[in-house]
Amino acid sequence: MDFESVADELYGLRPEDFTAARNERARAARTAGDRNLAKRITALRRPTLSAWASNLLVREQSGEVGPLVRLGEQLRQAHHNLDGEQLRELTHQQRVLIGALSRQARQLTAEAGHEVSEDVQQEVEETLHAVLADPQAATEWAAGRLVKPLSTTSGFAAAQGASAGAAQPSRTPKAAPARGDASDAEARRRKKLDRTRQEAEDAQEDLRQREKESAAISRQAQDAGELVQNLKQRVTELAEELKSTEEQQRKARTEEREARGRARDADRRMREARRRAEAAAAQVKRLTDDGR
């Protein structure tokens, strides 16, 4: 037993199974005399539901890890180069890929016994955005051992700042240029840089809003589809129930007709029996009167 294999095993479990399994592995390490390993295992924290969903996505869809990481590298490079055309193309790819991955994560968690809420779904998407924006976040995500969702607070804006800082020309003490051409060019470049940064930030924010809107509409469509299926099943059940009821009604009408017929026969026989009884009583009376 080693730490890496234990950690991989634990973060592949459902959150409700994590703590008991972790404690069991820690006890096994202590029993084996490896107190340092037991201490490291005990220090492992149970993942939140959204972190577990992200880990599950990495483990079950490992082929999607590379494309997302590479897309993040391309996006960061496009931000650094201020390549507007490439940014638009990559932003479209980002929207498509994150949407597909978040839906896969939701399906995987449902298959594993958890229906994720809208808040959890948004945290998964936020983690995927962080993976695109931050190489360190991408490394953490790809390991499949997240404890909590990743944040995009450092995002592309911070990456832009770092890139811009690296790209600034060094300021060596030398004489100012004889003409203002260089200063004007630098001012135009800075203005373009600021404008492009703002456009990139606006595009990112618009993308997040569109993704949230799309996710909400997708969930509504899914709920509506489930309702349609439920109602369709109910219609089938009611149709079968109606057919059975109509058959029972036909049988009841037949039994009613037969019962009415039997009732008429019984009434006729009763009247005949009454007439015979009355005739017999009259005969008895006459014979009694004659005997007197």
RAURCOR-V427400 format. One line per field, one symbol per residue. ss: DSSP state (A for helix, B for strand, O for the rest). A space follows every 10 residues. Layout:
BEGIN
ss->???
END
This chain:
BEGIN
ss->OOAAAAAAAA OOOOAAAAAA AAAAAAAAAA AOOOAAAAAA AAOOOOOOAA AAAAAAAAAA OOAAAAAAAA AAAAAAAAAA AOOAAAAAAA AAAAAAAAAA AAAAAAAAAA AOOOOOOAAA AAAAAAAAAA AAAOAAAAAA AAAOOOOOOO OOOOAAAAAA AAAAAAAOOO OOOOOOOOOO AAAAAAAAAA AAAAAAAAAA AAAAAAAAAA AAAAAAAAAA AAAAAAAAAA AAAAAAAAAA AAAAAAAAAA AAAAAAAAAA AAAAAAAAAA AAAAAAAAAA AAAAAAAAAA AO
END
